[in-house]
Each structure stands twice: as C-alpha cells, then as structure tokens.
Amino acid sequence: MKLVSFFILIVVSVLILISCTKDEEVICTMEYRYILIDVKGGILDDFYTIRKYTGDTIRNEKDNIIGNNSYIILSDNYQNKIKNKEEIFIFKGYITDSLVVNEQFIIKADECHIDYVSGNKEINL
C-alpha cells in the first residue's frame, strides 16, 4: 500500500510540475529599428505617417545620418502600440504643398521591435 501511495504521489507531483507554465522571458536586442522610404528626384518639404487603424499622425524628424533621400516611416518608438500585431501605415510626402508620395505599408511588431512586411520602399518622383 505504501508503494502505491508513493507512486501516486510521484505521478501527481510530476503532472503538477509539467502543467505549470512559466512566462517565457523575452530578451530584446539593444538595436533601434527604423523602417525607411527612399525618395529619389526631390527633397520633401513635409512628411508624416498615418496609422490607418486609428488615424493617428506620426511625425518623425528628418535624420541627416540617414541621408537626404531617406525618410523614416516608423521607428521602434511606436513598437509598444502595435506589439504582437500587424497594421497598415500610410506615408505621405509633400513638396511645396503638393502630395508627391502616398505609399501604404504593412508593419508588424513583436515584443521587442517593429518589422517591415510590405510596401514600396523606393520612390522615383
């Protein structure tokens, strides 16, 4: 009888340990990601990105390190708002109040970073 009780105790203990789920710890890299668009044939006077789902307007500063023809569509600053989702973003670029770039992108995010899914990343004006 003692042996059967001991065996049942062991089986129940193992089942309890197996059924317990731990939250997996996610380790993110320290890199900071941007999704860029290259616009050839002109320099934009104004540009911004619209999050289609909410209508939010996202303005990113022009970063001279990126280059004269590259513009930020979205950065990791926005990762937390679309974490574990995939959403549509629309990049709009203007030269002297005329819309010259109107491109749609699909961007997703995980627990750490944003990622490009689709969209035209090079525009010739």
MOPAC internal coordinates of N, CA, C and O (Angstrom, degrees):
PM7 1SCF
backbone

  N    0.0000 0     0.00 0     0.00 0    0    0    0
  C    1.4492 1     0.00 0     0.00 0    1    0    0
  C    1.5242 1   111.59 1     0.00 0    2    1    0
  O    1.2310 1   121.20 1   139.63 1    3    2    1
  N    1.3512 1   115.30 1   -40.37 1    3    2    1
  C    1.4630 1   119.12 1   178.43 1    5    3    2
  C    1.5224 1   110.89 1   -62.15 1    6    5    3
  O    1.2310 1   120.47 1   141.51 1    7    6    5
  N    1.3050 1   116.71 1   -38.49 1    7    6    5
  C    1.4586 1   120.76 1  -178.96 1    9    7    6
  C    1.5238 1   110.90 1   -65.74 1   10    9    7
  O    1.2310 1   119.52 1   138.77 1   11   10    9
  N    1.3271 1   118.51 1   -41.23 1   11   10    9
  C    1.4578 1   122.70 1   178.71 1   13   11   10
  C    1.5279 1   110.22 1   -65.69 1   14   13   11
  O    1.2310 1   120.20 1   135.65 1   15   14   13
  N    1.3210 1   117.22 1   -44.35 1   15   14   13
  C    1.4682 1   121.40 1   178.05 1   17   15   14
  C    1.5287 1   110.95 1   -61.20 1   18   17   15
  O    1.2310 1   120.77 1   137.16 1   19   18   17
  N    1.3288 1   116.14 1   -42.84 1   19   18   17
  C    1.4637 1   120.65 1   178.67 1   21   19   18
  C    1.5246 1   110.56 1   -63.49 1   22   21   19
  O    1.2310 1   120.18 1   136.92 1   23   22   21
  N    1.3321 1   117.25 1   -43.08 1   23   22   21
  C    1.4579 1   121.81 1   179.38 1   25   23   22
  C    1.5282 1   110.60 1   -62.79 1   26   25   23
  O    1.2310 1   119.56 1   135.86 1   27   26   25
  N    1.3212 1   118.44 1   -44.14 1   27   26   25
  C    1.4661 1   122.39 1   178.86 1   29   27   26
  C    1.5314 1   110.02 1   -62.71 1   30   29   27
  O    1.2310 1   120.25 1   137.87 1   31   30   29
  N    1.3278 1   117.12 1   -42.13 1   31   30   29
  C    1.4605 1   121.62 1   178.21 1   33   31   30
  C    1.5316 1   110.96 1   -60.87 1   34   33   31
  O    1.2310 1   119.98 1   137.66 1   35   34   33
  N    1.2985 1   117.64 1   -42.34 1   35   34   33
  C    1.4691 1   122.11 1   179.01 1   37   35   34
  C    1.5263 1   110.23 1   -64.50 1   38   37   35
  O    1.2310 1   120.19 1   133.05 1   39   38   37
  N    1.3317 1   117.25 1   -46.95 1   39   38   37
  C    1.4666 1   121.44 1  -178.82 1   41   39   38
  C    1.5292 1   110.57 1   -62.10 1   42   41   39
  O    1.2310 1   120.35 1   134.32 1   43   42   41
  N    1.3254 1   116.94 1   -45.68 1   43   42   41
  C    1.4621 1   120.45 1   179.23 1   45   43   42
  C    1.5286 1   110.58 1   -62.68 1   46   45   43
  O    1.2310 1   119.69 1   137.92 1   47   46   45
  N    1.3050 1   118.20 1   -42.08 1   47   46   45
  C    1.4684 1   122.26 1   178.93 1   49   47   46
  C    1.5240 1   111.48 1   -61.70 1   50   49   47
  O    1.2310 1   120.74 1   136.22 1   51   50   49
  N    1.3131 1   116.20 1   -43.78 1   51   50   49
  C    1.4714 1   120.17 1   179.14 1   53   51   50
  C    1.5224 1   110.45 1   -64.57 1   54   53   51
  O    1.2310 1   120.28 1   136.57 1   55   54   53
  N    1.3229 1   117.07 1   -43.43 1   55   54   53
  C    1.4597 1   120.32 1   179.19 1   57   55   54
  C    1.5298 1   111.45 1   -62.54 1   58   57   55
  O    1.2310 1   120.10 1   140.79 1   59   58   57
  N    1.3014 1   117.41 1   -39.21 1   59   58   57
  C    1.4711 1   120.77 1   177.96 1   61   59   58
  C    1.5287 1   109.92 1   -64.80 1   62   61   59
  O    1.2310 1   120.19 1   136.24 1   63   62   61
  N    1.2954 1   117.24 1   -43.76 1   63   62   61
  C    1.4737 1   120.28 1   179.62 1   65   63   62
  C    1.5232 1   111.78 1   -65.18 1   66   65   63
  O    1.2310 1   120.28 1   140.72 1   67   66   65
  N    1.3231 1   117.08 1   -39.28 1   67   66   65
  C    1.4626 1   120.58 1  -179.94 1   69   67   66
  C    1.5198 1   110.66 1   -68.85 1   70   69   67
  O    1.2310 1   120.29 1   141.64 1   71   70   69
  N    1.3187 1   117.05 1   -38.36 1   71   70   69
  C    1.4619 1   119.86 1  -176.10 1   73   71   70
  C    1.5236 1   113.24 1   -75.24 1   74   73   71
  O    1.2310 1   119.64 1   161.36 1   75   74   73
  N    1.2898 1   118.30 1   -18.64 1   75   74   73
  C    1.4710 1   120.76 1   178.51 1   77   75   74
  C    1.5204 1   108.73 1   -70.87 1   78   77   75
  O    1.2310 1   120.99 1   -52.60 1   79   78   77
  N    1.3135 1   115.72 1   127.40 1   79   78   77
  C    1.4584 1   119.18 1   177.59 1   81   79   78
  C    1.5170 1   108.69 1  -108.80 1   82   81   79
  O    1.2310 1   121.70 1   -48.20 1   83   82   81
  N    1.2793 1   114.36 1   131.80 1   83   82   81
  C    1.4587 1   119.77 1   176.28 1   85   83   82
  C    1.5187 1   108.11 1   -95.29 1   86   85   83
  O    1.2310 1   120.79 1   -35.00 1   87   86   85
  N    1.3104 1   116.10 1   145.00 1   87   86   85
  C    1.4624 1   119.39 1   171.01 1   89   87   86
  C    1.5144 1   106.87 1   -69.55 1   90   89   87
  O    1.2310 1   121.53 1   -56.75 1   91   90   89
  N    1.3137 1   114.68 1   123.25 1   91   90   89
  C    1.4541 1   117.94 1   179.77 1   93   91   90
  C    1.5121 1   109.52 1   -71.37 1   94   93   91
  O    1.2310 1   121.13 1   -46.22 1   95   94   93
  N    1.2924 1   115.44 1   133.78 1   95   94   93
  C    1.4567 1   120.37 1   178.97 1   97   95   94
  C    1.5210 1   108.64 1   -82.16 1   98   97   95
  O    1.2310 1   120.98 1   -53.52 1   99   98   97
  N    1.3156 1   115.74 1   126.48 1   99   98   97
  C    1.4551 1   121.07 1  -179.97 1  101   99   98
  C    1.5233 1   108.23 1   -96.45 1  102  101   99
  O    1.2310 1   121.22 1   -49.79 1  103  102  101
  N    1.3038 1   115.28 1   130.21 1  103  102  101
  C    1.4578 1   120.08 1   177.90 1  105  103  102
  C    1.5218 1   107.70 1  -110.21 1  106  105  103
  O    1.2310 1   120.88 1   -62.70 1  107  106  105
  N    1.3204 1   115.92 1   117.30 1  107  106  105
  C    1.4614 1   121.60 1  -177.81 1  109  107  106
  C    1.5236 1   109.99 1   -96.24 1  110  109  107
  O    1.2310 1   121.46 1   -31.02 1  111  110  109
  N    1.3199 1   114.82 1   148.98 1  111  110  109
  C    1.4575 1   119.12 1   174.00 1  113  111  110
  C    1.5258 1   108.97 1   -76.45 1  114  113  111
  O    1.2310 1   120.47 1   -17.57 1  115  114  113
  N    1.3035 1   116.71 1   162.43 1  115  114  113
  C    1.4616 1   121.66 1  -177.98 1  117  115  114
  C    1.5290 1   112.35 1   -87.21 1  118  117  115
  O    1.2310 1   120.12 1  -179.85 1  119  118  117
  N    1.3279 1   117.37 1     0.15 1  119  118  117
  C    1.4616 1   119.24 1   179.33 1  121  119  118
  C    1.5274 1   110.45 1   -65.35 1  122  121  119
  O    1.2310 1   121.03 1   -25.95 1  123  122  121
  N    1.3136 1   115.64 1   154.05 1  123  122  121
  C    1.4592 1   122.28 1   177.98 1  125  123  122
  C    1.5153 1   106.58 1  -117.39 1  126  125  123
  O    1.2310 1   120.03 1   -61.46 1  127  126  125
  N    1.3267 1   117.55 1   118.54 1  127  126  125
  C    1.4661 1   121.05 1  -173.04 1  129  127  126
  C    1.5209 1   112.89 1   -98.61 1  130  129  127
  O    1.2310 1   122.19 1   -35.66 1  131  130  129
  N    1.3270 1   113.42 1   144.34 1  131  130  129
  C    1.4574 1   124.15 1   172.77 1  133  131  130
  C    1.5167 1   107.70 1  -124.30 1  134  133  131
  O    1.2310 1   120.58 1   -30.33 1  135  134  133
  N    1.3055 1   116.50 1   149.67 1  135  134  133
  C    1.4588 1   120.74 1   166.18 1  137  135  134
  C    1.5184 1   104.77 1  -113.26 1  138  137  135
  O    1.2310 1   121.04 1   -53.86 1  139  138  137
  N    1.3326 1   115.61 1   126.14 1  139  138  137
  C    1.4603 1   121.84 1  -171.12 1  141  139  138
  C    1.5143 1   111.98 1  -116.38 1  142  141  139
  O    1.2310 1   121.51 1   -22.15 1  143  142  141
  N    1.3272 1   114.72 1   157.85 1  143  142  141
  C    1.4534 1   122.59 1   169.72 1  145  143  142
  C    1.5269 1   106.79 1  -125.38 1  146  145  143
  O    1.2310 1   120.34 1   -44.27 1  147  146  145
  N    1.3287 1   116.96 1   135.73 1  147  146  145
  C    1.4721 1   122.25 1   175.67 1  149  147  146
  C    1.5209 1   108.29 1   -99.88 1  150  149  147
  O    1.2310 1   120.94 1   -55.01 1  151  150  149
  N    1.3407 1   115.81 1   124.99 1  151  150  149
  C    1.4587 1   122.03 1   179.26 1  153  151  150
  C    1.5207 1   107.64 1  -113.55 1  154  153  151
  O    1.2310 1   120.83 1   -66.99 1  155  154  153
  N    1.3266 1   116.02 1   113.01 1  155  154  153
  C    1.4721 1   121.40 1  -178.10 1  157  155  154
  C    1.5228 1   109.53 1  -102.87 1  158  157  155
  O    1.2310 1   121.01 1   -40.91 1  159  158  157
  N    1.3174 1   115.68 1   139.09 1  159  158  157
  C    1.4590 1   120.10 1   176.09 1  161  159  158
  C    1.5168 1   114.14 1   101.69 1  162  161  159
  O    1.2310 1   119.85 1  -170.32 1  163  162  161
  N    1.3098 1   117.89 1     9.68 1  163  162  161
  C    1.4575 1   120.75 1   177.95 1  165  163  162
  C    1.5105 1   111.05 1   170.47 1  166  165  163
  O    1.2310 1   121.14 1   -17.24 1  167  166  165
  N    1.3257 1   115.43 1   162.76 1  167  166  165
  C    1.4604 1   121.75 1   178.07 1  169  167  166
  C    1.5246 1   107.82 1  -111.94 1  170  169  167
  O    1.2310 1   120.88 1   -51.97 1  171  170  169
  N    1.3109 1   115.92 1   128.03 1  171  170  169
  C    1.4571 1   121.07 1  -177.44 1  173  171  170
  C    1.5277 1   110.96 1   -72.73 1  174  173  171
  O    1.2310 1   120.88 1   -42.63 1  175  174  173
  N    1.3269 1   115.91 1   137.37 1  175  174  173
  C    1.4606 1   121.49 1   175.22 1  177  175  174
  C    1.5243 1   111.24 1   -82.86 1  178  177  175
  O    1.2310 1   120.69 1   148.83 1  179  178  177
  N    1.3270 1   116.28 1   -31.17 1  179  178  177
  C    1.4586 1   121.64 1  -179.73 1  181  179  178
  C    1.5281 1   107.92 1  -148.43 1  182  181  179
  O    1.2310 1   120.78 1   -33.68 1  183  182  181
  N    1.3171 1   116.10 1   146.32 1  183  182  181
  C    1.4696 1   120.69 1   178.24 1  185  183  182
  C    1.5202 1   108.96 1  -157.76 1  186  185  183
  O    1.2310 1   121.28 1   -28.14 1  187  186  185
  N    1.3188 1   115.16 1   151.86 1  187  186  185
  C    1.4599 1   121.36 1   176.54 1  189  187  186
  C    1.5213 1   108.18 1  -164.08 1  190  189  187
  O    1.2310 1   121.46 1   -10.43 1  191  190  189
  N    1.3238 1   114.82 1   169.57 1  191  190  189
  C    1.4559 1   122.21 1   179.39 1  193  191  190
  C    1.5189 1   108.65 1  -121.25 1  194  193  191
  O    1.2310 1   120.85 1   -39.69 1  195  194  193
  N    1.3161 1   115.98 1   140.31 1  195  194  193
  C    1.4628 1   121.40 1   177.61 1  197  195  194
  C    1.5188 1   108.63 1  -112.72 1  198  197  195
  O    1.2310 1   120.73 1   -50.37 1  199  198  197
  N    1.3260 1   116.21 1   129.63 1  199  198  197
  C    1.4614 1   121.79 1   172.81 1  201  199  198
  C    1.5227 1   106.56 1   -83.06 1  202  201  199
  O    1.2310 1   120.31 1   -68.86 1  203  202  201
  N    1.3206 1   117.02 1   111.14 1  203  202  201
  C    1.4645 1   121.71 1  -172.60 1  205  203  202
  C    1.5267 1   112.81 1   -59.83 1  206  205  203
  O    1.2310 1   119.82 1   140.64 1  207  206  205
  N    1.3141 1   117.94 1   -39.36 1  207  206  205
  C    1.4600 1   122.03 1  -175.81 1  209  207  206
  C    1.5301 1   112.46 1   -61.02 1  210  209  207
  O    1.2310 1   120.43 1   141.16 1  211  210  209
  N    1.3438 1   116.77 1   -38.84 1  211  210  209
  C    1.4704 1   120.53 1  -175.74 1  213  211  210
  C    1.5212 1   113.45 1  -112.30 1  214  213  211
  O    1.2310 1   120.11 1   163.04 1  215  214  213
  N    1.3328 1   117.40 1   -16.96 1  215  214  213
  C    1.4572 1   120.62 1  -174.68 1  217  215  214
  C    1.5157 1   113.15 1    81.44 1  218  217  215
  O    1.2310 1   120.06 1  -175.17 1  219  218  217
  N    1.3452 1   117.50 1     4.83 1  219  218  217
  C    1.4628 1   121.08 1   179.37 1  221  219  218
  C    1.5242 1   110.52 1   -60.30 1  222  221  219
  O    1.2310 1   120.82 1   -41.68 1  223  222  221
  N    1.3293 1   116.03 1   138.32 1  223  222  221
  C    1.4582 1   121.98 1   173.61 1  225  223  222
  C    1.5193 1   108.15 1   -98.48 1  226  225  223
  O    1.2310 1   121.02 1   -54.31 1  227  226  225
  N    1.3274 1   115.65 1   125.69 1  227  226  225
  C    1.4626 1   122.05 1  -177.84 1  229  227  226
  C    1.5220 1   107.61 1  -112.60 1  230  229  227
  O    1.2310 1   120.81 1   -62.74 1  231  230  229
  N    1.3157 1   116.05 1   117.26 1  231  230  229
  C    1.4654 1   120.74 1   178.62 1  233  231  230
  C    1.5191 1   109.02 1  -106.65 1  234  233  231
  O    1.2310 1   121.06 1   -55.22 1  235  234  233
  N    1.3120 1   115.58 1   124.78 1  235  234  233
  C    1.4555 1   122.03 1   176.49 1  237  235  234
  C    1.5218 1   108.22 1  -111.78 1  238  237  235
  O    1.2310 1   121.02 1   -37.51 1  239  238  237
  N    1.3016 1   115.65 1   142.49 1  239  238  237
  C    1.4633 1   120.06 1   177.77 1  241  239  238
  C    1.5216 1   109.60 1   -71.98 1  242  241  239
  O    1.2310 1   120.97 1   -32.17 1  243  242  241
  N    1.3052 1   115.75 1   147.83 1  243  242  241
  C    1.4650 1   120.65 1   174.00 1  245  243  242
  C    1.5180 1   107.27 1   -71.83 1  246  245  243
  O    1.2310 1   120.56 1   -57.66 1  247  246  245
  N    1.2963 1   116.54 1   122.34 1  247  246  245
  C    1.4559 1   122.24 1  -178.22 1  249  247  246
  C    1.5290 1   108.37 1  -103.00 1  250  249  247
  O    1.2310 1   120.26 1   -66.77 1  251  250  249
  N    1.3256 1   117.11 1   113.23 1  251  250  249
  C    1.4638 1   121.31 1  -177.19 1  253  251  250
  C    1.5209 1   112.76 1   -65.60 1  254  253  251
  O    1.2310 1   120.05 1   159.89 1  255  254  253
  N    1.3088 1   117.52 1   -20.11 1  255  254  253
  C    1.4691 1   120.19 1   177.37 1  257  255  254
  C    1.5250 1   109.64 1   -65.85 1  258  257  255
  O    1.2310 1   120.46 1   146.03 1  259  258  257
  N    1.3171 1   116.73 1   -33.97 1  259  258  257
  C    1.4604 1   121.26 1  -178.22 1  261  259  258
  C    1.5253 1   110.94 1   -68.36 1  262  261  259
  O    1.2310 1   119.76 1   145.19 1  263  262  261
  N    1.3133 1   118.07 1   -34.81 1  263  262  261
  C    1.4573 1   122.20 1  -179.07 1  265  263  262
  C    1.5103 1   111.03 1   121.45 1  266  265  263
  O    1.2310 1   120.79 1   -16.05 1  267  266  265
  N    1.3272 1   116.09 1   163.95 1  267  266  265
  C    1.4615 1   121.27 1  -176.25 1  269  267  266
  C    1.5212 1   113.64 1   -68.42 1  270  269  267
  O    1.2310 1   119.98 1   151.91 1  271  270  269
  N    1.3242 1   117.65 1   -28.09 1  271  270  269
  C    1.4644 1   120.44 1  -174.60 1  273  271  270
  C    1.5206 1   113.80 1   -97.29 1  274  273  271
  O    1.2310 1   119.28 1   175.90 1  275  274  273
  N    1.3161 1   118.98 1    -4.10 1  275  274  273
  C    1.4661 1   121.94 1  -175.35 1  277  275  274
  C    1.5182 1   110.85 1  -106.85 1  278  277  275
  O    1.2310 1   121.49 1   -39.67 1  279  278  277
  N    1.3302 1   114.75 1   140.33 1  279  278  277
  C    1.4591 1   121.81 1  -178.86 1  281  279  278
  C    1.5165 1   108.99 1  -132.94 1  282  281  279
  O    1.2310 1   120.88 1   -35.26 1  283  282  281
  N    1.3286 1   115.93 1   144.74 1  283  282  281
  C    1.4606 1   121.47 1  -179.02 1  285  283  282
  C    1.5282 1   109.52 1   -80.71 1  286  285  283
  O    1.2310 1   121.02 1   -56.42 1  287  286  285
  N    1.3166 1   115.65 1   123.58 1  287  286  285
  C    1.4615 1   121.81 1   173.52 1  289  287  286
  C    1.5296 1   108.32 1   -83.77 1  290  289  287
  O    1.2310 1   120.98 1   130.84 1  291  290  289
  N    1.3335 1   115.73 1   -49.16 1  291  290  289
  C    1.4594 1   121.43 1  -178.82 1  293  291  290
  C    1.5203 1   108.21 1  -155.95 1  294  293  291
  O    1.2310 1   120.73 1   -29.23 1  295  294  293
  N    1.3324 1   116.21 1   150.77 1  295  294  293
  C    1.4640 1   121.13 1   177.79 1  297  295  294
  C    1.5263 1   109.56 1  -128.05 1  298  297  295
  O    1.2310 1   121.24 1    -6.09 1  299  298  297
  N    1.3143 1   115.23 1   173.91 1  299  298  297
  C    1.4627 1   120.77 1   178.20 1  301  299  298
  C    1.5306 1   112.75 1   -62.04 1  302  301  299
  O    1.2310 1   119.64 1   167.67 1  303  302  301
  N    1.3258 1   118.30 1   -12.33 1  303  302  301
  C    1.4659 1   120.27 1   174.38 1  305  303  302
  C    1.5234 1   110.88 1   -57.79 1  306  305  303
  O    1.2310 1   120.31 1   152.84 1  307  306  305
  N    1.3143 1   117.01 1   -27.16 1  307  306  305
  C    1.4670 1   122.71 1  -175.93 1  309  307  306
  C    1.5253 1   112.80 1   -96.08 1  310  309  307
  O    1.2310 1   119.98 1   176.61 1  311  310  309
  N    1.3174 1   117.65 1    -3.39 1  311  310  309
  C    1.4734 1   122.67 1  -173.80 1  313  311  310
  C    1.5237 1   112.41 1   -53.95 1  314  313  311
  O    1.2310 1   120.08 1   135.69 1  315  314  313
  N    1.3075 1   117.45 1   -44.31 1  315  314  313
  C    1.4634 1   120.40 1  -174.85 1  317  315  314
  C    1.5331 1   112.55 1   -64.99 1  318  317  315
  O    1.2310 1   120.13 1   153.18 1  319  318  317
  N    1.3360 1   117.36 1   -26.82 1  319  318  317
  C    1.4646 1   120.61 1  -178.72 1  321  319  318
  C    1.5265 1   112.91 1   -77.02 1  322  321  319
  O    1.2310 1   120.30 1   156.79 1  323  322  321
  N    1.3356 1   117.03 1   -23.21 1  323  322  321
  C    1.4696 1   119.68 1   179.81 1  325  323  322
  C    1.5333 1   111.99 1  -121.14 1  326  325  323
  O    1.2310 1   120.59 1  -159.81 1  327  326  325
  N    1.3149 1   116.48 1    20.19 1  327  326  325
  C    1.4655 1   122.55 1  -178.07 1  329  327  326
  C    1.5285 1   110.76 1   -52.55 1  330  329  327
  O    1.2310 1   121.46 1   -50.92 1  331  330  329
  N    1.3240 1   114.81 1   129.08 1  331  330  329
  C    1.4731 1   123.83 1   179.23 1  333  331  330
  C    1.5229 1   113.10 1    61.32 1  334  333  331
  O    1.2310 1   120.73 1  -151.09 1  335  334  333
  N    1.3388 1   116.22 1    28.91 1  335  334  333
  C    1.4671 1   121.61 1   176.95 1  337  335  334
  C    1.5287 1   109.50 1  -135.27 1  338  337  335
  O    1.2310 1   122.00 1   -11.42 1  339  338  337
  N    1.3123 1   113.78 1   168.58 1  339  338  337
  C    1.4588 1   122.72 1   174.37 1  341  339  338
  C    1.5194 1   105.77 1  -126.92 1  342  341  339
  O    1.2310 1   120.23 1   -52.07 1  343  342  341
  N    1.3472 1   117.17 1   127.93 1  343  342  341
  C    1.4573 1   120.12 1  -176.06 1  345  343  342
  C    1.5246 1   111.43 1  -137.68 1  346  345  343
  O    1.2310 1   121.70 1   -15.14 1  347  346  345
  N    1.3390 1   114.36 1   164.86 1  347  346  345
  C    1.4608 1   122.15 1   179.19 1  349  347  346
  C    1.5329 1   108.73 1   -97.52 1  350  349  347
  O    1.2310 1   121.45 1   -46.73 1  351  350  349
  N    1.3271 1   114.83 1   133.27 1  351  350  349
  C    1.4605 1   122.67 1   175.71 1  353  351  350
  C    1.5219 1   108.01 1  -126.83 1  354  353  351
  O    1.2310 1   120.38 1   -35.79 1  355  354  353
  N    1.3229 1   116.88 1   144.21 1  355  354  353
  C    1.4619 1   121.67 1  -179.13 1  357  355  354
  C    1.5234 1   108.24 1  -120.21 1  358  357  355
  O    1.2310 1   121.27 1   -59.04 1  359  358  357
  N    1.3296 1   115.17 1   120.96 1  359  358  357
  C    1.4596 1   121.21 1   177.94 1  361  359  358
  C    1.5198 1   108.52 1   -92.47 1  362  361  359
  O    1.2310 1   120.43 1   -50.22 1  363  362  361
  N    1.3291 1   116.79 1   129.78 1  363  362  361
  C    1.4601 1   122.47 1   178.83 1  365  363  362
  C    1.5222 1   108.54 1  -121.65 1  366  365  363
  O    1.2310 1   120.99 1   -48.38 1  367  366  365
  N    1.3404 1   115.71 1   131.62 1  367  366  365
  C    1.4524 1   121.23 1   178.80 1  369  367  366
  C    1.5143 1   110.92 1  -129.57 1  370  369  367
  O    1.2310 1   120.79 1   -40.51 1  371  370  369
  N    1.3260 1   116.10 1   139.49 1  371  370  369
  C    1.4697 1   122.24 1  -175.04 1  373  371  370
  C    1.5257 1   111.02 1  -125.25 1  374  373  371
  O    1.2310 1   121.85 1   -35.44 1  375  374  373
  N    1.3296 1   114.06 1   144.56 1  375  374  373
  C    1.4664 1   122.36 1   168.17 1  377  375  374
  C    1.5186 1   105.69 1  -126.36 1  378  377  375
  O    1.2310 1   121.11 1   -57.27 1  379  378  377
  N    1.3290 1   115.48 1   122.73 1  379  378  377
  C    1.4743 1   122.79 1  -176.48 1  381  379  378
  C    1.5304 1   112.34 1    41.13 1  382  381  379
  O    1.2310 1   121.37 1  -121.12 1  383  382  381
  N    1.3204 1   114.99 1    58.88 1  383  382  381
  C    1.4713 1   124.05 1   175.40 1  385  383  382
  C    1.5319 1   115.16 1    64.49 1  386  385  383
  O    1.2310 1   119.56 1  -171.83 1  387  386  385
  N    1.3144 1   118.45 1     8.17 1  387  386  385
  C    1.4685 1   121.59 1   176.80 1  389  387  386
  C    1.5276 1   108.91 1  -105.38 1  390  389  387
  O    1.2310 1   120.60 1   -49.16 1  391  390  389
  N    1.3256 1   116.46 1   130.84 1  391  390  389
  C    1.4599 1   120.92 1   177.31 1  393  391  390
  C    1.5250 1   108.79 1   -72.47 1  394  393  391
  O    1.2310 1   120.79 1   -63.77 1  395  394  393
  N    1.3303 1   116.09 1   116.23 1  395  394  393
  C    1.4628 1   120.54 1  -178.75 1  397  395  394
  C    1.5300 1   112.47 1  -114.09 1  398  397  395
  O    1.2310 1   120.34 1   162.67 1  399  398  397
  N    1.3468 1   116.96 1   -17.33 1  399  398  397
  C    1.4618 1   121.41 1   177.33 1  401  399  398
  C    1.5238 1   107.79 1  -132.48 1  402  401  399
  O    1.2310 1   120.97 1   -53.41 1  403  402  401
  N    1.3271 1   115.76 1   126.59 1  403  402  401
  C    1.4639 1   121.94 1   178.15 1  405  403  402
  C    1.5303 1   106.52 1  -144.38 1  406  405  403
  O    1.2310 1   120.69 1   -96.19 1  407  406  405
  N    1.3227 1   116.28 1    83.81 1  407  406  405
  C    1.4654 1   121.55 1  -172.42 1  409  407  406
  C    1.5188 1   111.87 1  -117.44 1  410  409  407
  O    1.2310 1   121.38 1   -41.99 1  411  410  409
  N    1.3223 1   114.97 1   138.01 1  411  410  409
  C    1.4588 1   122.00 1   179.89 1  413  411  410
  C    1.5246 1   109.89 1   -98.90 1  414  413  411
  O    1.2310 1   120.91 1   -41.75 1  415  414  413
  N    1.3396 1   115.86 1   138.25 1  415  414  413
  C    1.4610 1   122.70 1  -179.95 1  417  415  414
  C    1.5177 1   109.45 1  -131.07 1  418  417  415
  O    1.2310 1   121.34 1   -32.31 1  419  418  417
  N    1.3108 1   115.04 1   147.69 1  419  418  417
  C    1.4577 1   120.34 1   169.71 1  421  419  418
  C    1.5238 1   106.03 1  -108.16 1  422  421  419
  O    1.2310 1   121.56 1   -53.84 1  423  422  421
  N    1.3318 1   114.63 1   126.16 1  423  422  421
  C    1.4557 1   121.69 1  -177.08 1  425  423  422
  C    1.5238 1   107.57 1  -131.53 1  426  425  423
  O    1.2310 1   121.24 1   -39.61 1  427  426  425
  N    1.3266 1   115.24 1   140.39 1  427  426  425
  C    1.4528 1   119.91 1   177.96 1  429  427  426
  C    1.5279 1   108.99 1  -123.88 1  430  429  427
  O    1.2310 1   121.37 1   -10.49 1  431  430  429
  N    1.3229 1   114.99 1   169.51 1  431  430  429
  C    1.4628 1   120.22 1   177.31 1  433  431  430
  C    1.5187 1   109.04 1  -144.06 1  434  433  431
  O    1.2310 1   121.44 1   -32.27 1  435  434  433
  N    1.3158 1   114.85 1   147.73 1  435  434  433
  C    1.4588 1   120.31 1   172.55 1  437  435  434
  C    1.5290 1   107.67 1  -109.70 1  438  437  435
  O    1.2310 1   119.84 1    25.20 1  439  438  437
  N    1.2941 1   117.92 1  -154.80 1  439  438  437
  C    1.4583 1   121.13 1  -178.98 1  441  439  438
  C    1.5259 1   112.69 1   -71.82 1  442  441  439
  O    1.2310 1   120.48 1   166.45 1  443  442  441
  N    1.3329 1   116.68 1   -13.55 1  443  442  441
  C    1.4635 1   119.41 1  -172.60 1  445  443  442
  C    1.5266 1   114.53 1  -121.36 1  446  445  443
  O    1.2310 1   119.98 1   136.07 1  447  446  445
  N    1.3254 1   117.64 1   -43.93 1  447  446  445
  C    1.4627 1   120.97 1  -169.09 1  449  447  446
  C    1.5260 1   111.99 1  -141.59 1  450  449  447
  O    1.2310 1   121.89 1   -16.37 1  451  450  449
  N    1.3328 1   113.99 1   163.63 1  451  450  449
  C    1.4541 1   121.08 1   170.24 1  453  451  450
  C    1.5260 1   108.31 1   -86.89 1  454  453  451
  O    1.2310 1   120.73 1   -22.34 1  455  454  453
  N    1.3323 1   116.21 1   157.66 1  455  454  453
  C    1.4673 1   121.65 1   178.01 1  457  455  454
  C    1.5226 1   109.75 1  -143.03 1  458  457  455
  O    1.2310 1   121.14 1   -41.12 1  459  458  457
  N    1.3148 1   115.43 1   138.88 1  459  458  457
  C    1.4660 1   123.53 1   174.92 1  461  459  458
  C    1.5237 1   108.58 1   -72.08 1  462  461  459
  O    1.2310 1   120.35 1   -46.18 1  463  462  461
  N    1.3411 1   116.94 1   133.82 1  463  462  461
  C    1.4661 1   121.62 1   175.31 1  465  463  462
  C    1.5220 1   109.55 1  -110.43 1  466  465  463
  O    1.2310 1   120.30 1   126.31 1  467  466  465
  N    1.3512 1   117.03 1   -53.69 1  467  466  465
  C    1.4570 1   119.33 1   179.65 1  469  467  466
  C    1.5229 1   110.77 1  -158.57 1  470  469  467
  O    1.2310 1   121.74 1   -16.45 1  471  470  469
  N    1.3296 1   114.27 1   163.55 1  471  470  469
  C    1.4687 1   122.05 1   179.82 1  473  471  470
  C    1.5165 1   109.87 1   133.36 1  474  473  471
  O    1.2310 1   120.69 1   -24.40 1  475  474  473
  N    1.3117 1   116.29 1   155.60 1  475  474  473
  C    1.4665 1   122.45 1  -178.19 1  477  475  474
  C    1.5313 1   109.37 1   -79.46 1  478  477  475
  O    1.2310 1   120.44 1   -68.53 1  479  478  477
  N    1.3242 1   116.76 1   111.47 1  479  478  477
  C    1.4572 1   120.83 1  -176.29 1  481  479  478
  C    1.5237 1   113.68 1   -93.84 1  482  481  479
  O    1.2310 1   120.22 1  -176.25 1  483  482  481
  N    1.3270 1   117.18 1     3.75 1  483  482  481
  C    1.4699 1   120.76 1   176.74 1  485  483  482
  C    1.5148 1   109.19 1  -138.02 1  486  485  483
  O    1.2310 1   120.47 1   -55.26 1  487  486  485
  N    1.3340 1   116.71 1   124.74 1  487  486  485
  C    1.4646 1   123.24 1  -177.27 1  489  487  486
  C    1.5187 1   108.92 1  -122.28 1  490  489  487
  O    1.2310 1   120.81 1   -46.21 1  491  490  489
  N    1.3177 1   116.06 1   133.79 1  491  490  489
  C    1.4628 1   121.95 1   171.98 1  493  491  490
  C    1.5137 1   108.26 1  -108.21 1  494  493  491
  O    1.2310 1   120.91 1   -59.84 1  495  494  493
  N    1.3425 1   115.87 1   120.16 1  495  494  493
  C    1.4709 1   119.70 1   179.45 1  497  495  494
  C    1.5143 1   110.70 1   -79.94 1  498  497  495
  O    1.2310 1   120.10 1   180.00 1  499  498  497

